[in-house]
Amino acid sequence: MAAFKTPRGIIGSAILLILLALALLAPVLFPGGYDQQSGDALQGPSLAHPFGTDELGRDLFVRTVYGLRMDFSIILVAVPLSMVLGTALGLLGAISKVAGSIVQRVLDIILGFPGVVLGVCIVLIMGAGWAALVVAITISGLPAFGRQARAALLEQMQREYVTAARALGVPKGTVLVRHILPNAVDPILVGGALFVVAAIFIEAGLSIIGLGIQPPEPSLGSLLNVGIRFIEQAPMYIIGPTIVLILLAMSFSLLSDALNETVIRK
């Protein structure tokens, strides 16, 4: 795609690929896993431990890489799921105006809850963990994707080719799949890349307050949750995961900007 050839697209892709490679190769690079303990608790950065060690002597860089792996597993499931469900709900108005109106009211209600607050409610029902984070992020994204799809629907319904297709008796489902949906893809992809940034911070926010991934499994947010207690003895406990979290969010933000620029030029 042309978006990946722009400066922002190149930089965002490069950062993302490096982080993704680290996450995927974590078991190969660090076969001992993320929970190996030692007597060197709360040590500073060194060649052996770039981010130092935690309160149990575990390598913080290794735990950060495995935490990144956990974050990828969450956002790469939740965000596409939210995109598909949100788009389907937004386009429902093409089949039934009544159903479309009801869905929009439901999405408006969801929109009234900030992502972290909605996540807290879901965690209280489901219990903390991976599944609750996926559900929270998926539901949080539905209003954005639903509104984008509905906006594309309303715009395309006014086009002459759609009017002509309907006048010829082409079924609503066919018009939706062949004409409306393809024209809604680009803005939805842009929104998807942007929503990943929000998803990253939803996971981090819930994990920081202890409602996300539970110890001993690491995530970037859970590392920050524990690291706050040791910030004076081991500043890298916070700094290391924060740098990785910012790089992850920045990569998707740059890709979102690059995709948006490409869509505008079309």
FENDABEL-V413837 format. One record per run of one state. SS is the DSSP state (hx for helix, st for strand, lp for the rest). FROM is the first residue (numbers start at 0). LEN is the number of residues. If there is no record, write none. Layout:
ss: [SS & SS]
from: [FROM & FROM]
len: [LEN & LEN]
//
This chain:
ss: [lp & hx & lp & hx & lp & hx & lp & st & lp & st & hx & lp & hx & lp & hx & lp & hx & lp & hx & lp & hx & lp & hx & lp & hx & lp]
from: [0 & 1 & 5 & 6 & 24 & 25 & 29 & 52 & 53 & 58 & 59 & 94 & 96 & 111 & 114 & 126 & 129 & 157 & 159 & 167 & 171 & 208 & 219 & 230 & 235 & 265]
len: [1 & 4 & 1 & 18 & 1 & 4 & 23 & 1 & 5 & 1 & 35 & 2 & 15 & 3 & 12 & 3 & 28 & 2 & 8 & 4 & 37 & 11 & 11 & 5 & 30 & 1]
//
